[in-house]
Amino acid sequence: VFLTTTETLPEAVAAWLLTGRQPEDGLLSFEDTMVLTMTAQTGRRIVDRLAQAARREDAILLPPRTGTPAGLTKGQDSSVATALQSAATWVETVLAAEEELVHQAGWNRNDSAGRTDLGLGLYGLATETAKAGLTISAAAEKIDALEDGGRWSAWAKLEARYLMGLRDRGKRCPQESELARAKEPVLPAGIRRVILAGVVDVSLLAVTALDSLGKGETEVKILVWGPGLSEAEASEAFDVYGRAQAGFWNKREILVGMEPELRRDGLDIAHGVVEHLAELFSKKNSVKAAVVADDAALGRDLEGKIRQAGGKAYLAAGRPLEEQSMRKLLRELADVCREGSFRSMDVLLHQPDFLRWILQEEKVSGDPVAWLGDWSKSGYETMEADLESFLRMPEGIVADKVIPVVRQLAKLRQAMGGRDWPKELRALLLAMYGERELE
């Protein structure tokens, strides 16, 4: 499906999703839908546009799941090695290899530092070949050039030893796991439609996963964003998976809106932006700026530069609570209840606004809590034990303020397991906050 209007990507995708979709019983539901975008930020912006549409209809939004194509092939199986474990095993494999094999791999530095670099390089190579749907060994079989054949053969031998090292530790290779998962992707419960929106560089691994889903009962849609293009131009500019075709774009000059000398990295861009704001800063003693950037690192660079120039900056995802409506926090809380996973709760706990809300006032208290039923430990103790380390707060604050609210959140998740959970949740939130804060 080609989106050729001049709207932004979030606006165009939200408009497409809303076509023919009407609220039912006061709910605008996209619970059966997962939207995959190039960045998580784009997904959040699409949900924001849907939320605005729901408010205009005086309805409550049940948002779609959002994510990136990489999420289709990444699992949380404890038997799969983490990235750090995988890289460490690669390094150990190369450190233990005989000198002749290291030289055959095209590496002249035979000391431990040199071998470590080779191991990390092979870890990176394995990650890249996996994106193409191949292991290093499978890629080696496709190499025709004789001068490269010897190196790839050595890399394939090292890969075999690496896999053996992981098996000895009771672990599976993360790249092999991704390749297997691409052939049989697992979606969250209730998802019947997957939409790939505006991704111009989707990997072969993700394409395999989408094809696998399409062969089953899942509806797969590819939304290609080509603002200002005609349908004929869009079909030439992108393939059926929305990937940009170099032949078309090489004919065009694309203006990026930034002087060449400012394109080097995030700090250069940040410096350029602050220069544009310098005159404004000179006229006022205190200037507030909201920083919105697709890249989190760039956003932090911008924030730091603005502060250095005497301004006061807020990241879009980290503004003070008083500058945001309660609705956003309630929507994220509702997502925790619906998804029922500890991972989504972990994401919520990393939200600066939510942590500030917890520390300012423990709002989950009183009679509504009694309605939630008894606390069930299930598998939650493990995460609770890790709270102190990943929140980096004093132990007393974690014990007195954070953990009690986390437990109440778990009760919410447990209690909202029925089919009528949206109505139950709204009734509970009304009891906690009152009608004014929900509007």
C-alpha positions as CSV (number, residue, x, y, z in Angstrom):
1,V,0.0,0.0,0.0
2,F,1.6,3.3,-1.1
3,L,1.1,6.4,1.2
4,T,1.9,9.2,-1.2
5,T,0.3,12.2,0.6
6,T,2.5,14.9,2.0
7,E,1.7,14.0,5.6
8,T,4.4,12.9,8.0
9,L,4.8,9.1,8.4
10,P,3.0,8.9,11.8
11,E,0.1,11.0,10.4
12,A,-0.2,8.9,7.2
13,V,-0.1,5.6,9.0
14,A,-2.6,6.7,11.6
15,A,-5.0,7.9,8.9
16,W,-4.7,4.6,7.1
17,L,-5.3,2.6,10.3
18,L,-8.4,4.8,11.1
19,T,-10.0,4.3,7.7
20,G,-13.2,2.4,8.2
21,R,-12.5,2.0,12.0
22,Q,-15.2,3.3,14.4
23,P,-15.4,3.2,18.2
24,E,-17.5,0.5,19.7
25,D,-18.9,0.8,23.2
26,G,-16.7,3.8,23.8
27,L,-13.5,1.9,22.8
28,L,-11.4,2.5,19.7
29,S,-9.5,-0.8,19.6
30,F,-6.4,-1.8,17.7
31,E,-5.6,-4.7,20.0
32,D,-5.4,-7.2,17.2
33,T,-2.7,-5.1,15.4
34,M,1.1,-4.8,15.6
35,V,2.8,-1.9,13.8
36,L,6.5,-2.3,12.9
37,T,8.5,0.9,12.2
38,M,12.1,1.8,11.7
39,T,12.4,3.3,15.3
40,A,10.4,2.9,18.5
41,Q,9.9,6.6,18.5
42,T,8.0,6.5,15.2
43,G,5.7,3.8,16.7
44,R,5.0,6.0,19.7
45,R,4.1,8.9,17.5
46,I,1.6,6.8,15.5
47,V,-0.1,5.8,18.8
48,D,-0.2,9.5,19.8
49,R,-2.0,10.3,16.6
50,L,-4.5,7.5,17.2
51,A,-5.0,8.7,20.8
52,Q,-5.9,12.2,19.4
53,A,-8.4,10.6,17.1
54,A,-9.9,8.7,20.0
55,R,-10.3,11.8,22.1
56,R,-12.1,13.5,19.2
57,E,-14.6,10.6,19.2
58,D,-14.8,10.7,23.0
59,A,-13.5,7.1,23.1
60,I,-10.8,5.3,24.9
61,L,-8.0,4.0,22.7
62,L,-6.8,0.4,23.0
63,P,-3.5,1.0,21.1
64,P,-1.8,-1.4,18.7
65,R,1.4,-3.1,19.7
66,T,4.5,-1.3,18.3
67,G,8.0,-2.4,17.6
68,T,10.7,-2.7,15.0
69,P,11.3,-5.5,12.5
70,A,14.1,-6.9,14.6
71,G,11.6,-7.8,17.3
72,L,10.1,-10.4,15.0
73,T,13.1,-12.6,15.3
74,K,14.4,-11.8,18.8
75,G,13.1,-13.9,21.7
76,Q,13.7,-14.0,25.5
77,D,14.6,-17.7,25.8
78,S,17.1,-18.1,28.7
79,S,18.8,-20.9,26.7
80,V,20.0,-18.4,24.1
81,A,23.3,-16.7,24.8
82,T,23.1,-12.9,25.3
83,A,25.1,-10.6,23.0
84,L,27.8,-10.3,25.7
85,Q,28.0,-14.1,26.1
86,S,28.2,-14.6,22.4
87,A,30.9,-12.0,21.9
88,A,32.9,-13.4,24.8
89,T,32.7,-16.9,23.4
90,W,33.9,-15.7,20.0
91,V,36.9,-14.1,21.7
92,E,37.7,-17.2,23.7
93,T,37.4,-19.3,20.5
94,V,40.0,-17.2,18.7
95,L,42.3,-16.9,21.7
96,A,42.5,-20.7,21.8
97,A,42.9,-21.2,18.0
98,E,46.2,-22.3,16.6
99,E,48.4,-19.7,15.0
100,E,48.1,-21.1,11.5
101,L,44.3,-20.8,11.5
102,V,44.5,-17.2,12.7
103,H,46.8,-16.4,9.8
104,Q,44.5,-18.2,7.4
105,A,41.7,-16.0,8.7
106,G,43.7,-13.1,7.3
107,W,44.9,-11.8,10.6
108,N,48.5,-10.9,11.2
109,R,48.3,-9.7,14.8
110,N,48.8,-12.9,16.8
111,D,49.0,-11.4,20.3
112,S,46.0,-11.6,22.7
113,A,44.9,-8.0,21.8
114,G,45.0,-8.8,18.1
115,R,43.1,-12.1,18.6
116,T,40.5,-10.3,20.7
117,D,39.9,-7.8,17.9
118,L,39.5,-10.7,15.5
119,G,37.0,-12.4,17.8
120,L,34.9,-9.3,18.1
121,G,35.1,-8.7,14.4
122,L,33.8,-12.2,13.7
123,Y,31.0,-11.6,16.2
124,G,30.0,-8.5,14.2
125,L,30.3,-10.5,10.9
126,A,28.0,-13.2,12.3
127,T,25.4,-10.6,13.3
128,E,25.5,-9.1,9.8
129,T,25.3,-12.4,7.9
130,A,22.3,-13.3,10.1
131,K,20.5,-10.2,8.8
132,A,20.9,-11.7,5.3
133,G,19.5,-15.0,6.6
134,L,22.9,-16.8,6.6
135,T,25.4,-18.2,9.0
136,I,29.1,-17.6,8.3
137,S,29.5,-21.1,7.0
138,A,26.5,-20.7,4.7
139,A,27.9,-17.4,3.4
140,A,31.4,-19.0,2.9
141,E,29.8,-21.4,0.4
142,K,28.6,-18.5,-1.7
143,I,32.1,-16.9,-2.0
144,D,33.4,-17.3,-5.6
145,A,36.6,-15.3,-5.4
146,L,39.6,-17.6,-4.8
147,E,41.5,-14.9,-2.9
148,D,38.7,-14.6,-0.4
149,G,37.9,-18.3,-0.2
150,G,40.7,-19.2,2.3
151,R,39.7,-16.5,4.8
152,W,36.0,-17.4,4.7
153,S,36.9,-21.1,5.1
154,A,38.9,-20.2,8.2
155,W,36.1,-18.1,9.6
156,A,33.7,-21.0,9.1
157,K,36.0,-23.3,11.1
158,L,36.2,-20.8,13.9
159,E,32.4,-20.5,13.8
160,A,32.0,-24.3,14.2
161,R,34.3,-24.1,17.3
162,Y,32.4,-21.1,18.6
163,L,29.1,-23.0,18.4
164,M,30.7,-26.0,20.2
165,G,31.9,-23.6,22.9
166,L,28.3,-22.3,23.4
167,R,26.9,-25.8,23.5
168,D,29.4,-26.8,26.2
169,R,27.9,-24.0,28.3
170,G,24.4,-25.1,27.6
171,K,23.7,-22.1,25.4
172,R,22.4,-21.5,21.8
173,C,23.8,-19.1,19.3
174,P,21.7,-15.9,19.2
175,Q,22.1,-15.6,15.4
176,E,21.1,-19.2,14.9
177,S,18.1,-18.6,17.2
178,E,17.1,-15.6,15.1
179,L,17.3,-17.6,11.8
180,A,15.1,-20.3,13.3
181,R,12.7,-17.8,14.7
182,A,12.4,-16.1,11.3
183,K,10.9,-19.3,9.9
184,E,8.5,-19.6,12.8
185,P,8.0,-16.2,14.3
186,V,5.9,-15.9,17.5
187,L,3.6,-13.0,17.9
188,P,2.0,-11.8,21.2
189,A,-1.3,-13.3,22.0
190,G,-4.3,-11.8,20.1
191,I,-2.3,-10.3,17.2
192,R,-3.9,-11.1,13.9
193,R,-2.6,-8.3,11.8
194,V,1.0,-7.1,11.3
195,I,1.8,-3.9,9.5
196,L,5.3,-2.9,8.3
197,A,5.2,0.9,8.0
198,G,7.8,3.1,6.3
199,V,10.8,0.8,6.8
200,V,13.2,1.4,3.9
201,D,15.9,-1.0,4.9
202,V,14.1,-4.1,6.2
203,S,16.5,-7.0,6.5
204,L,16.2,-10.3,4.6
205,L,15.8,-11.9,8.1
206,A,12.7,-9.8,8.8
207,V,11.4,-10.4,5.2
208,T,11.6,-14.2,5.9
209,A,9.6,-13.7,9.1
210,L,7.0,-11.6,7.4
211,D,6.6,-14.2,4.6
212,S,6.3,-16.9,7.3
213,L,3.5,-15.0,9.0
214,G,1.7,-14.3,5.7
215,K,1.6,-18.0,5.0
216,G,-0.3,-18.6,8.2
217,E,-3.5,-16.9,9.5
218,T,-1.8,-13.5,10.1
219,E,-2.6,-10.7,7.8
220,V,0.5,-8.8,6.7
221,K,0.4,-5.4,5.2
222,I,3.4,-3.3,3.9
223,L,2.8,0.4,4.0
224,V,5.3,2.3,1.8
225,W,5.7,6.0,2.6
226,G,6.6,8.1,-0.5
227,P,5.3,11.6,0.2
228,G,4.8,13.6,-3.0
229,L,5.4,10.7,-5.3
230,S,3.0,9.4,-7.8
231,E,1.9,5.7,-7.6
232,A,4.1,5.0,-10.7
233,E,7.1,6.7,-9.1
234,A,6.5,5.0,-5.7
235,S,6.5,1.5,-7.4
236,E,9.8,2.3,-9.0
237,A,11.3,3.8,-5.8
238,F,10.5,0.9,-3.5
239,D,10.2,-2.9,-3.8
240,V,7.2,-4.9,-2.5
241,Y,8.7,-4.9,1.1
242,G,9.1,-1.1,1.1
243,R,12.9,-1.2,0.6
244,A,14.4,1.9,-1.2
245,Q,15.7,1.2,-4.7
246,A,19.0,2.9,-5.3
247,G,18.5,3.3,-9.0
248,F,15.5,5.6,-8.5
249,W,16.9,7.7,-5.7
250,N,20.3,8.1,-7.3
251,K,18.6,10.2,-10.0
252,R,17.4,12.7,-7.4
253,E,19.0,15.3,-5.3
254,I,17.8,15.1,-1.7
255,L,18.1,18.2,0.5
256,V,18.8,17.3,4.1
257,G,18.4,20.9,5.5
258,M,21.8,21.0,7.2
259,E,25.1,22.5,6.1
260,P,27.6,19.7,5.0
261,E,30.1,20.6,7.8
262,L,27.3,20.0,10.4
263,R,26.6,16.4,9.2
264,R,29.4,14.6,10.9
265,D,27.8,13.4,14.1
266,G,25.2,14.3,16.7
267,L,27.3,16.8,18.6
268,D,27.9,18.8,15.4
269,I,24.2,18.8,14.6
270,A,23.5,19.9,18.2
271,H,26.0,22.7,18.0
272,G,24.4,23.9,14.8
273,V,20.9,23.9,16.3
274,V,22.1,25.9,19.4
275,E,23.8,28.4,17.1
276,H,20.4,29.0,15.5
277,L,18.9,29.5,19.0
278,A,21.7,31.8,20.3
279,E,19.9,35.0,19.4
280,L,16.8,33.9,21.3
281,F,18.9,32.9,24.3
282,S,20.6,36.4,24.4
283,K,17.2,38.2,24.6
284,K,15.8,36.2,27.6
285,N,17.4,35.2,30.8
286,S,15.7,31.8,30.8
287,V,14.5,30.0,27.7
288,K,12.7,26.6,27.8
289,A,12.9,24.3,24.8
290,A,11.3,20.9,24.2
291,V,13.8,18.6,22.4
292,V,12.3,16.2,19.9
293,A,14.7,14.0,18.0
294,D,14.3,10.6,16.2
295,D,17.6,9.4,17.7
296,A,17.8,9.3,21.5
297,A,21.6,10.0,21.5
298,L,21.0,13.1,19.3
299,G,18.3,14.3,21.7
300,R,20.6,14.0,24.7
301,D,23.3,16.0,22.7
302,L,20.8,18.7,21.9
303,E,19.6,18.9,25.5
304,G,23.2,19.2,26.8
305,K,24.2,21.9,24.3
306,I,21.0,24.0,25.1
307,R,21.8,23.7,28.8
308,Q,25.4,24.9,28.2
309,A,24.0,27.9,26.3
310,G,21.9,28.9,29.3
311,G,18.6,27.5,28.2
312,K,16.4,24.8,29.9
313,A,15.7,21.8,27.8
314,Y,13.4,18.8,28.2
315,L,13.6,15.6,26.2
316,A,10.2,14.8,24.6
317,A,10.0,11.5,26.6
318,G,11.3,13.0,29.8
319,R,9.4,16.2,30.4
320,P,8.4,17.0,34.0
321,L,5.2,15.3,35.0
322,E,3.2,18.6,35.4
323,E,3.8,19.3,31.6
324,Q,2.1,16.1,30.6
325,S,-1.5,14.9,30.9
326,M,-2.2,12.0,33.2
327,R,-3.7,10.2,30.2
328,K,-0.3,9.2,28.8
329,L,0.6,7.4,32.1
330,L,-2.8,5.8,32.3
331,R,-2.4,4.5,28.7
332,E,0.9,3.0,29.5
333,L,-0.5,1.5,32.7
334,A,-3.4,0.0,30.7
335,D,-0.9,-1.5,28.2
336,V,0.9,-3.2,31.1
337,C,-2.4,-4.7,32.3
338,R,-3.4,-5.8,28.8
339,E,-0.1,-7.3,27.8
340,G,0.4,-9.0,31.2
341,S,4.2,-9.3,30.7
342,F,7.0,-8.4,33.0
343,R,8.9,-6.9,30.1
344,S,6.3,-4.2,29.6
345,M,6.3,-3.5,33.3
346,D,10.1,-3.1,33.1
347,V,9.7,-0.6,30.3
348,L,7.2,1.4,32.3
349,L,9.6,1.5,35.3
350,H,12.3,3.0,33.1
351,Q,10.0,6.0,32.2
352,P,11.3,9.0,34.1
353,D,7.8,10.5,34.5
354,F,6.4,7.3,36.0
355,L,9.3,7.0,38.5
356,R,8.8,10.7,39.5
357,W,5.1,10.0,39.9
358,I,5.9,7.0,42.2
359,L,8.3,9.0,44.3
360,Q,6.1,12.1,44.7
361,E,3.1,10.3,45.9
362,E,2.0,6.6,46.2
363,K,-1.3,7.0,44.4
364,V,-2.3,3.4,44.4
365,S,-3.8,3.1,47.8
366,G,-7.1,2.8,49.7
367,D,-10.2,0.8,48.9
368,P,-9.5,0.2,45.2
369,V,-6.5,-1.8,46.1
370,A,-8.6,-4.2,48.3
371,W,-10.8,-4.8,45.3
372,L,-7.7,-6.1,43.4
373,G,-7.4,-9.3,45.4
374,D,-4.5,-11.0,47.0
375,W,-0.9,-10.5,45.8
376,S,0.4,-13.4,43.8
377,K,4.2,-13.8,43.7
378,S,4.3,-16.0,40.6
379,G,7.6,-15.3,38.9
380,Y,7.8,-11.7,40.0
381,E,10.3,-12.1,42.9
382,T,13.2,-12.2,40.5
383,M,12.5,-8.9,39.0
384,E,11.7,-7.3,42.4
385,A,15.2,-8.4,43.6
386,D,16.7,-6.6,40.6
387,L,14.9,-3.3,41.2
388,E,17.6,-1.7,43.3
389,S,20.3,-2.3,40.7
390,F,18.5,-1.0,37.6
391,L,16.8,2.0,39.3
392,R,20.0,3.1,40.9
393,M,18.1,4.6,43.9
394,P,18.8,4.4,47.6
395,E,17.7,1.1,49.1
396,G,15.3,2.8,51.4
397,I,13.4,4.6,48.6
398,V,13.1,1.5,46.6
399,A,11.8,-0.5,49.5
400,D,9.4,2.1,50.8
401,K,8.1,3.7,47.6
402,V,8.9,1.8,44.5
403,I,8.3,-1.9,45.4
404,P,4.9,-1.3,47.0
405,V,3.6,0.4,43.8
406,V,5.2,-2.3,41.7
407,R,3.3,-4.9,43.7
408,Q,0.1,-2.9,43.1
409,L,0.8,-2.9,39.4
410,A,1.2,-6.6,39.4
411,K,-2.2,-6.9,41.1
412,L,-3.6,-4.7,38.3
413,R,-2.1,-7.0,35.7
414,Q,-3.4,-10.1,37.4
415,A,-6.9,-8.7,38.0
416,M,-7.4,-7.4,34.5
417,G,-7.2,-10.8,32.8
418,G,-10.8,-11.1,31.8
419,R,-12.6,-10.1,28.6
420,D,-14.1,-7.0,30.2
421,W,-10.8,-5.6,31.6
422,P,-11.2,-2.2,29.8
423,K,-14.4,-1.5,31.7
424,E,-13.0,-2.8,34.9
425,L,-9.8,-0.7,34.4
426,R,-11.8,2.5,33.7
427,A,-13.9,2.0,36.8
428,L,-10.8,1.4,38.9
429,L,-9.1,4.5,37.6
430,L,-12.1,6.6,38.1
431,A,-12.1,5.5,41.8
432,M,-8.4,6.3,42.1
433,Y,-8.2,9.6,40.2
434,G,-11.7,11.0,39.6
435,E,-13.3,12.1,36.4
436,R,-11.3,15.3,35.9
437,E,-7.9,13.7,35.6
438,L,-9.1,11.1,33.2
439,E,-10.4,13.7,30.7
